Amino acid sequence: MSKNLLIISLLCVVFFFGKKAVSAQNTINQKQNITLKQPPYLKAGDTVAIVAPSGILKNRIGEIQQAQALLKSWGLHSIVGKHVFNQAKHFAGTDDERCEDFQNALDNPKISAIWCARGGYGTVRILDKLDYSKFKQNPKWVIGYSDITALHSQIHNQGVESLHAVMCVSLQKDESEIEASISSFKNAIFGNPLSYTLEGSSFNKTGTASGQLVGGNLTMLQTMLGSKTSIDTSGKILFIEEIGEYKYHIDRMLQSLKRAGYFDNCKGVIVGDMTKLRKNTTLWGTSIEQLVLDAMSDYDFPIAFNMPAGHEKDNRALILGRTIQLTVNGKQSSIIFE
């Protein structure tokens, strides 16, 4: 083969496979930016299923009854999963029992929302047992936080929005202490406009961004890495919160996400509550805010601190999968849901 013919052949190969690569990347980007299905907002007369896909609900019947009373005050009906008060060691029933309750709620066309009773640990054990085929035909709100992040991630990858909000065990006898949390939860499920103005922080990384909101509990997001349940954050805005961890462990999780490319094409980060941080014998040496900034120092997207969402009493509702407008300044930040 002559030298010129060889060069022409190589150019043709590069052109052909280059076009395929660009086409594949465009397809990926289209998938990343696709609008998720919005479950119908609730209205009076709708039914909410209360299920327990995670931790045990020992001696917490009163809180479930209070949750039912709250729903009733909003004109909603409720049903409680058959296995909610079961006990299987650490969990609210065996994996199969917890899966059965959740699957029944997914499949039942008369149920408009699924409210998780509590978090803890256990949701990841039922993820691969769930069938979303009927759910995708009849989407409904799945509500919870903490360990429920695993379900939020899976539902996001099914192309449906979900709701990061208070759970049944979040309720207290004096509801005035959590009035803002309950109010934002009600606004979200009934379709009232949702927006937040956050207290400013000297650690804020200023800027503006627009994208789908994803995320939840940091431990769960790291747990999902390498699985089909992990979220592609490209073109999206990431929310994170955590409880009961050492600072070095939070850094380790952020570094793991970073090495996996989690932040490479992210549009922005919103940091919620980092609650009950544990003290190590060797002190970390910086604030949790500086730890987050250091872990994300290679990126130029805006970072907003002081989002009241996570494991504190003030736990505002966030519609995951919904496009938001994020504006971050030193004095305040704003989040506006489309």
Secondary structure by P-SEA (a helix, b strand, c coil): ccaaaaaaaaaaaaaaaaaaaaaaaaaaaaaaaccccccccccccbbbbbbbccccccccaaaaaaaaaaaaaaccccccccccccccccccccaaaaaaaaaaaaacccccbbbbcccccccccccccccccccccbbbbbbbcccaaaaaaaaaaacccccccccccccccccccaaaaaaaaaaaaaccbbbbbbbbbccccccccccbbbbccaaaaaaacccccccccccbbbbbbbccccaaaaaaaaaaaaaacccccccbbbbccccccccccccccccaaaaaaaaacccccbbbcccccccccbbbbbbccbbbbbbbcccbbbbbcc
